[in-house]
Amino acid sequence: MNQTMWTALIGFLSASVAGVLAIWKMNVAKTVSADKDFITMYNELMKSNNRLIEQNAELTAELQKAHASIEGLTARIKELEDKLQNEY
């Protein structure tokens, strides 16, 4: 093969390698972007989960207060019923 053929072959291979590297770089960029999007979404979900945990704790405390109040009212009703029975 003469020098022109070698030059053309090397030029073709160089262009092919450059094309493959460009495609690879583009795919890596897409992967990195997707990873960033995933991490952002994951962090948002974790924040939301933490807010739900806090709300759950608050609601549990309110429920415990309501339960204690109901127990107190039930005891008071029982006392009043017993008092009524003793009067009649």
Secondary structure, DSSP 8 states (H G I E B T S, - for coil): --HHHHHHHHHHHHHHHHHHHHHHHHHHHHHHHHHHHHHHHHHHHHHHHHHHHHHHHHHHHHHHHHHHHHHHHHHHHHHHHHHHHHH-
